Amino acid sequence: MTYLKKFFLSLGFIVAVSSLVFSSSARTQVFGDLMLDNFNHAPLGDLDPDTYTNTAPWTSVSQHSTWPDGNFFSDGERQASVEAVAQIRTDSANSFGRGTTNQILALEEAAGISFNFSMPSGVQVATFSLDTIVTGYAHDPDNPDFTFTNRLTNRFFTDDGTAINLGLQRVNDETYRARNEEDRFDVGGLYHFDLVVNNSAETITYDAPGGTADLDPGMSALWANGELSSVYAFGRTADLPPGDFTTFTMETFSNNPWSAEFDNVALTEGAYVIPEPSTVALLMGVAALGGALFIRRRRSRA
């Protein structure tokens, strides 16, 4: 058997293994088929909601009337404010691994900004995905006893009310969590989150890293870096029946600042979970190594 045939047989095996790691939904779905924002289309600098939505996949971007100040109260009295920032920047440190010219969204103590997307009709199961690095938390230097509620809120709406509310929120200065779930995520760490939401009337079975997973009606599954973090009931508002999603928002309230960087924020119809990044990188690395060895062997024989 020639080296060329051996190489392509090996490459075929690697591709076959790779296909087992990637969910079969990835072969029939398109990541971000509803909405995908990698922020590379936007002008660098401060985010202007009016200008940004001229070219962005979001239906609208809005800021609270107090922007860039927050709106923080305790016992009915204003306690503190922040200087909120929302910018499109280049990833100069290559924190997301896509090169130093890759553009990202950066929020700093951002309180009162909302990214809104109008969902097409007929979507009852969807996945919200994002790559993110939480960079820190807002503090009031003049009032150490005052604690900001640092939180990013992500919500699916139906015609009759909120179907799901997922908040990434501060636990302490080193960690954060999703809602009130047990898993902790490190400030400064890079995470890929996939949130699968089932607002249909049926249990769904979907492809996931390592096999398949079931998700009952009215339930959400949060995956972090390709590993299942938590499954929880999101509680339809006022016991609403299953139905279509109408709107999705990624937002911070005027009294909930959030500091983080974002890339590849996406909405996909159905359940779509990306494998753990190191697994994908390993398979691609093996393929690249095989190609390099083949070329080197060919050159040594020439």
Number of C-alpha atoms within 10 A of each C-alpha: 5 6 12 12 10 12 17 14 12 15 17 13 13 16 15 11 12 17 13 12 20 22 23 16 16 16 10 8 15 12 20 18 12 18 20 19 20 19 22 18 13 21 15 15 13 14 20 15 17 11 12 19 18 12 11 19 19 18 17 17 21 16 19 16 12 13 18 20 21 23 21 21 14 10 6 7 8 10 16 20 22 20 14 21 19 22 18 23 21 19 20 13 10 13 16 21 10 11 13 13 13 18 25 25 26 25 22 21 26 31 35 24 26 19 19 19 20 16 20 12 10 11 18 19 20 21 24 26 26 19 20 23 22 25 18 18 21 22 19 14 9 9 10 8 9 15 14 20 18 26 27 23 19 18 18 23 20 23 12 14 15 20 28 23 16 19 19 20 21 24 16 12 11 15 17 21 18 21 17 12 12 11 13 14 20 16 18 16 12 18 20 23 23 27 24 26 29 29 27 19 13 12 14 15 12 18 19 24 19 13 12 11 14 11 19 19 18 23 19 24 22 22 24 21 18 21 18 17 18 15 17 15 14 19 15 20 14 10 10 15 14 17 19 19 25 21 17 23 20 19 25 24 21 21 21 23 32 32 22 20 24 23 24 21 20 20 25 23 23 20 26 27 31 23 20 17 12 11 15 14 11 12 16 15 12 13 19 13 12 17 16 12 12 17 14 11 12 12 9 8 6 5
